[in-house]
Amino acid sequence: MDQNKLIDLAWKARENAYVPYSHFKVGACIALKDGTFVQGCNIENAAYGSTMCAERNAIANMITHKDNKIEKVLVITTNGRVLFPCGSCRELMMQLDESAAQIEILMSYPKVKTILLKELLPNWWA
């Protein structure tokens, strides 16, 4: 898996964010186990419940293309800070596939540090 490509694609996805209220752009990139990459950006809405997280947007894009085997996830903000996926996105990822607990979440760059999804979502109910 090309980690530099993961980072570059997350930055590029961030530029497409639709954030007329917060102006807080977020981009996400998911590396799939087959070597492909899927991007997403956050999309805001005045009806807050209709807002989409960047990582959930990438997951929807992934599922649309008939895949659910995530290897690694990166979420990056306007100022270049790396974020963890929110609770809703963690829950969605955990339910995708039996090996989801082993999804790697990139925590920082350029010094690469990762954490497993099961560490961000311990004692998951299923």
Salt bridges, closest charged atoms under 4 A:
ASP8 OD2 - LYS12 NZ 3.09
GLU15 OE2 - ARG14 NH2 2.96
GLU15 OE1 - LYS25 NZ 3.86
ASP97 OD1 - LYS69 NZ 3.05
GLU98 OE2 - LYS69 NZ 3.82
GLU104 OE1 - LYS72 NZ 3.10
